[in-house]
């Protein structure tokens, strides 16, 4: 009898564990996640969403994922894209204090945080995060981008890596000639579209709604959002968009938007100079040789040649600039949130008003914000100061626990306010809770921002108002 009871208890435990951490069927095979520190929230790290873009797949559109055998235990983040190692500057102690992971061309992996693993009937709203880094740096699992709090707030969060720099945006006439679409470049953008399509096809297994997907990003991630809401390959897959410190509608984009032909000529020039005069030679070259090509060219010729730095207008994935598409009403017809930080950089804080007015003309809501909390510091030298570019990430992910800064109770209250607003937008298409109207859309009659800040008593004092004009703090180590 005792043995029977033990067996029954073991079976019940096995069933309970399987319910908490079920094996999921997705593209490529079976996958199982790991428990987060929050009961009921599972995290899946390093799921491949496309074939490794190496060898003959270097500078090609992302290909279908390579199937695996057995159950993939998704407990380790995938390699970030090839990029320069962090060795100093303000962002190193801010976000990269644990050092760099191993970079690789084999980088097309994503991560999922969910409170409803295996519950396809839940249909929770989904958010797809696109990291920044000037199209040349960053990855989707930096400490400030942890998704556990988003899952606690009832949203399935997906982050991912995409190809960067010369591996992600290189153009060349020979590459365009071999392409069925007669274009080259934008491989990193196509990776983002592949991740968005992966979400559409697989997120139900994680409890997400494939028809309710909001994309959001910061800096180059925000500019990536702009390309995705413009692209005919992706704009219809999106139900909402948040654009953080990527600029609004301006006369010229901060990054990207060069015509394909001019970019191709630069690509051919540098490859011919290096002796890589065929695609076979270009793809056979080592990762380091290709990555360092621009630096070698500059050092040996004394000239700078811009190659593989950002999206190009190719007539296919990116047929026109975001500015042109937004002015012409040809972007995704969905709700938007857009904003910047108090001490943001140049045009990354400009053009928000005009974008919101254009959305008003289209009969759609757009919500504007400014992050005005100048972060506390412990007095150490060489760190970022103020409400600097990227500072809001600690708050809208509510990931302050991973940061060295001496945050106050007011900071945690502000973070809770912000993550609630962001997840509300994903759930409802606006940042208010049902029945609430404290954050109103930006309109000509009511041109107001939600300004996120603390008062002198360390209390969350966020409120609608005019955008604050920053007073200089001195030199910023951006």
N, C-alpha and C positions, 0 to 999 in steps of 0.2 A: 504493500500500500504506500509506504514511504517513497519507494522508487517511482511509483506512478505519479505521486504528488510532485516530486522533484522534476519529472519529465514534463508534467503539465505546466509547471512554473517556468521551466526553461522555454517551452514552446510559446507561452504567453509573452515572455520577455523578448523572444525573437520576433514575434508579431509586432510588439510595441516598437522595437528598434526599427523594423522595416517600415512601419508607418511614419516614424519620425524622420527617417533617412532612406526613402525609397530609392530603388534603382530606376532610373528614367531612360526611356528610349528616345534618342534624338538622332539627327543626321550624323552618321559616322559610327554609331553603335550605342552601347549602354554606358551610363555615367552615374556616379554616386558622389554626393558632396560630403562636406564635413560640418559639424555643428559649430556655430559661432558662440560667443559668450552670452548671447541672449537666447533663452529657451524658446524653441520653435522657429528660430531663424537659421536657415541653412545657407552656406556659401559654397559655390562651385568655382574653383580656381583653375585657370589654364585650360579651358575647353577650346579645342581647335575649331575655328569656324571656316577655314579654307585650307587648301593644301599649302605646305611650306613654299614660299616664293623664292626658291633657290635653284641653282643650276640653270636648266633651260627655262625655268619659270621666272627668272629674274627679269624685271620689266615686262611682265605680262599681267593681264587682268587676273584677279584672284580666281583660282580654280576650285572645283568641289573638294570638300574635305576628304582626306584619305581615311577609309574605314579602319577601325581598330578591332582587335579580338578581345573577348572578355569584357569585364567591367572596368572602365576608366575611373580610378579614384581621383577626383578633382581636388587635390589638397595642396597644389603647388602652382603659383602664378607662372605663366609662360614668359619667355624671354621678351623684353622690350626690343624695339627696332634699333638698328645700329645708329649710334649718335656719339657726340663728344662726351667724354667722362667729365663728371663734375669735380672741379678742383678748387673752387673758391667762389667768391661773389656772394651777394646777399641771399640768393635762392638756395645755395648749398646748405647753410645752417637752418634755413627755414623749412625746406621740404625734403632735402636729400642728406640729412644728418646721419642716416644709417649706411651711407655709401651707396655705390651703384650696383645693381644686379648685373648679370652677364648679358651683354647686348648681342643680338644675332639677327641675321637676315630671316631666320625662321622665327617669325614674331607674331603670326596671326592667331592670337588667342584672346578669349574673352572670359569674363567673370560674372557670376550671377549671385545676387543676394535675394533671398525670398523667404517669406513667412508661410508659404503654401506649396512646398515641394510636392509634386505628384498629384496635386488637386486641380485638375484641368477645369473643373466646373467653377472654380473660384473667380476666374476672369478678373484678377486684380489689374489695376492700371500699371503700365510699364514705363520706365524712364531709361533712355539710352544716353550715357554720358560720353562725351568726346573730349579727351584731354587736350590741353594747350601745349605750348612750347615752340611757337614760331615755325611749325611744320618741320622742325629739325631736332626736337628734344621732347622728353617726357614719356610717360606710360600710364596705363589705366589703373594701376594699383599703388600709386603714390600714397603715403600715409594720410594725407588730407582728404583723399577720395574714398575712404572706407565707406562701404554701403550698408553697414549693419543698422544704423539709425534710420535710414530710408526704409528698410524692410520693416522695422518696428513701427513705422508710420503708415504701413499698409501699401507700399509700392514695391514692385519687383524692379530692382536696379541692375542694369547691365553696364559694365565698363569693358574696354578692349584696347588693344594695341593696334597700330596701323603703320605701314611703311613711311619712313621719314626721309627728308633730304634727298640726296641723289638717288637713293634706292626707291623713293616714293614718288618723285615728281620729275624725273629725268626725261627729256624729249630728244629725239634724234630722227632724221629722215628715214633711216633703215628700220627703226622700230615702227614708225607710222606705216611704212610700206608693207610690213608683215601683218599688221593689224587688220582684222576684218572690217574695222570701222575707220581705217586709214588715219588713225590718231596715235599719239604717244603722250607720255606724262600722265598725271592724275591717277597714278596707281594707288597712292595713299587715299585719295578720295574714293576710288573704286573699292578699296578695302572697307572704308566706312559704309558704303552702300551694301557691301556683302554682309557686314555685321547687322545692318538694319534688316536685310532680307532673312538672315539667320533668325533674328528675333521673330519676324513674321511667321516663319515656318516651325519654330521650336519652342517658343516661350510658353505655350499652353501647358507643356509638361511641367513647368516650374510654377504653375498657378497663375500665369499672366494672360492678359487679354491681347491677342495679336492685332486686334483692330483698335487698340487704344494705347498708342505708343508716342510718347513725347520725347523729342531729342533736345539735348541741352549741352552746352559747352562753354568754355571760357578762353579768352584770348584767341589763339589759332583754332581752338576748339569751337569758339563762337563763330569764327569765320568759316569753319567747316560746316556748322549749322546753316550758315547763309548759302553755301554752295549746295547743300542737300535740299534745301527748300526751293532752290532754283532748278535743280537737275530734273529732267524728265524721267530719269531712272529711279528716282527716290521720292519726289515731292508728294506723290499720292499715297505713300506708306506712312505718312506722318499725321498725327492728330493734334500736335501742339509743339511749340518751340520756345526755348529760353536762350537768349543771346547775352552772354556776360562778358563785358569788356572786349567786345569785338568791333565796336563802332556801329553806327546806324547807316542811314543812306547819306552818302557824301559824294563829292565829285570824283573821288578816286579811292579804290580799296587800299587798306593798310598793307595787305599782303595779297599776292595772287592777281589774276586777271590779265596777265600778259597774253598776247596772241600766240597761237601755236607756231606759226611760221618763224617768227623771230626767235622763239625759244629753241626750235629745232636747229637753227643755224648755229647757235651757241653750243648746243650739245655736240654737233658734228665737229666744230672747231676744236673743242677740248679733247675729244676722242682721237681725232686725227693727230693732234699734237703728241698725244701719249702713245701713238702707234697702234691703237685699237681701231683698225679700219674696217673690221667686219663684226657682225653680231656675235659670231663664234668667239672671237677674241674678247669682245666686251663681256660676254657671259662667262668666259673661262678665267678672267682676271680674278685675283683674290679679293675678298671683302675689303681688306685694308687698302689695297691698291686703288680700288674704286672710291672708297670713302675719302681717301686723302688726295684725290686727284685735283680738286679745286685749290687746296693749299699748295700742292707742288707747282701747279701752273702759276699761281701768284708769286711764289718764291723765286721761280726760275725765269719768269718773263717780266715780273714787275707789274703785271696787269691783273685786274680782277675781272673774272668772267662769271656771271650769274648763271648757274646751271642747277636744275633740280632743287629749287628752293620753295616752291609753292604751286598751287593749281594754275593751270592755263586755260584760256578759253579755246576749247577744242572743237566746238560744234557738235559734240556727241554727249559726253557726260556733263559738260559745262558749256552750254551753247551760247550763253551771254553772261555778263557779270551780274552779281547780285544787285548792284545799284540799278542797272538797266531793267532787270526783271521786276524789282520792287516798284520802281517808278511806273512801269507798264502794267502792274497788277498781275504779273505772271509767276508769282511765288505761291507756295502752298497756302491754301485759303483756310487757315486755322488760327486759333488764338495765339498771341505772342506775349512774352515778357522780355524786357530788354533793359539793361542798366550797366552801371560801371561803379568804380570806387571813387572816393573823394580825391585821392591823389593819383588817379590813373594817368596813363601816358597818352599825350597828344590826341590824335584823332580817334583813339579807342574809346573816348568818352563823348565823341561828337556824332551828330546825325541821328540821335535817338528821337528828338522831338519830331523831326521830319518823317522818320519811319512811322511813328505812332499816328501822325496826321494822315499819312497815306493809307494806313490801315483803317482809320476812321472813315476816310472817303470810300473805302471798299465795304463799309458797313460791318467791320470786324473790330473786336476789342483788342487793344494793346496796352499793357501795363508797364509803367516805367519805375525804376528804382535807382537809388544811390546808396551805396554802402559807405557810411561816414564814421564808422568806429575806428579811430586810430589805435592800433593794437598796443597792448602793454608790453614793456620790455624789461629785462633785468639789468640793463645797463651795459651789456657786452658790446664790444666793438665790431664793426663790419656787418651788422645785421640790418635788415630792412626796417624802415620806420614808417609810421603813419598808417593810413588806410591805403596801402600800396597796391599796385597791380597784383592780383591773385589773393589778396588778404581775405576776401570774403569766403574763400573755399573752406577755411576752418569752420565757418559758421553755417553755411547752407548744407554742408554734410554733417554738421554737428560732430566733428571729429576732434574737438579741442583736446581730448584726453591724450592724444598722441603728440601734442606739441609741447615744447619746452617753455613757452611763454607763461608768465604768471597771471593766467586768466582769473577773473573775479567771478563771484556769483552772478553779477550782472551780465558778464559775457556769456555764461551758460543760458541765462534767460533769453538773451538776444539770439543765440544760436537756436534755441527751441522755437522762437518766433519765426526765424527765417526758414528752418527746415519744414515747419508747418505750412508756411506760405508756399514754398516750392512744391511740396507734395500735394497741397490743395490744388495748385495749378494743374498738376499731372492728373489728379482725380476728376476735377470739375471744369477745367478749362479757364479757371480764374483763381487768384490766390486767396479768395475768401472762403470761409466755411459756409455750408448751406445756411441761408437766412441772414448772412452777414454781408455788409457792404462798406467795410472800413477802408479797403483799398480800391479806389475807383479807377477806371481806365483813363489814360492820358488823352485828352481831347482839346480842341481849340478853346472851348468854353471853360474847361477845367484842366489846364496844363500843369498838372501836379505829379510829383514823384512820391513814392513811398521812400522816406529817408530813414535808413536803419542806423540807430545811434543809441548811446547811453547818456543819461543826464549826469550832473555833477555829483549825485548821490549814488552812482553806480546802479541805476535802475534803467531797464529797457524803456527808452523814450521814443521809439520809432513812431513816425506819424507822417501823414500826407503833408506835403509842402513843396516849396521851391527847392530846386537843387542847390546845395550849399557850394559856394565858391571857396576853393581851397586856398589857405594861406601857406606860402612856401615854408617847408621845414628844413631847407638846405639841400645838400646833395643826396640823391637817392642812389644806392648801389645796385641799380637794375642790371 
